[in-house]
Amino acid sequence: MKIYLLTDFGSTYTKVTAVDVDKGEIVAFAKSFTTIEDDVAIGYNNALSQIFDQLGRFVPAASFACSSAAGGLKMVSSGLVPDLTAKASRLAAASAGAKVMKTYSYELTEFEIEEIAAINPDIVLLSGGIDGGNKAVILHNAGIIASVPGNFFVIVAGNRSAASGAKQILENGGKRVIVCENVMPVFGKLNIMPAKAAIRNLFIENIVSAKGLDAVAKIMDSDIIPTPLAVFEACELLASGSKTEAGLGEIMAYDLGGATTDVYSMADGMPKIPNAFINGINEPFAKRSVEGDLGMRYSLTALYDLILEEDLGLAFFAAGGFAKEDVESWIALCVADPSIKPHEKHEKYGEIDAAFASYAIRKSAARHVGRNTKVYTPNGEMLSQEGKDLTHVTHIIGSGGAVINAKSPMQIMQEAIYSSKDLNDLKPLAPKVLLDTANCLAAMGLLSRHEPEMALKIMKKSFVEIK
């Protein structure tokens, strides 16, 4: 057998997928708790031993890997106007596979210095102003960021007239700086690819060693990339297809992880209603959003707090027949052991976990999709669209253990589809829902860089439609 090993060093589990290249199919899968606190090689070798138990000993033809271990690639982004350059910088960071911890607008404050220091990011993306436009804010923010303690990189991707000045200020403060093209050189026009490439290169060249992955990186046949970037590329392939295999068309994908819920959309997002118009920037065809307060293990406390803050606590859990003590008991178990499986403890914990997953899907969908708002003009009533219209998306993919292992995954994924309670949210109206039962999105993203036709065929064969 000619076997490729595809490894995802996740925040909770290290997952290894074995693909028989000659047959073009997944022949083994294993996972082990990620041992980032000790040595990531321990968890990797545990998973690899399970693969050998299934297939016998062999030497892989190639090994490729991605990682979101130790919090993944933590980023902070800063821009001028919330709906313009700040949003552009956030889109650039998210599409590169980063976990965007916070996005700032206008001039940074003393309080925000403390907040950025507490986040302890790997990279700060500094943008602001169109080319030839406002220089004052990006230069002010460069001075603020230069004073923030921490050994992080700064990518300057704002007004080119101020870029060299911002670089000098930051370097004088001891920061390592990379300058690339403006994320929004012209009003309303995105240019996120240069910043995305800079983020990806920093991850490969520097962040891998900071996360303790440098030893395992030496045994891989290609650079380790961020896991969300691998999933992003798998979704792009699944939507557009390869040279020999048709894709699915416009899709969305939800990846519920231990630390975040990531949402991907591959769709043009333009208005589908005649009297609607875009307000703000046209978002890219390929978009990712990451929600750090909607994770199913490491962020479960934050998810619970969010439900309580929105005054849904009692009603939300009462509707499912859950007692508050049971909910908080489950949260405590997850905090103590993020690798816990709910049904191994009690059936009720499986139902509580599914309720949290449903809420994470609903909330992350609302944050990702666009919204229509009625406005009144001299020509009559119009609809102002902010974000992407995803009503015509044909397929939704659900991935991540909380969905895959749920007793009723469709009950969870139903929250990604439009219903009357969603009011103005532009969620898909009548999509097919597919389940990533092989948990292979990240693995197929890795494979797509070398064997795209095979990766696409495996995904289409592995996903199971649920109703």
Disulfide bonds with the S-S distance in Angstrom:
none
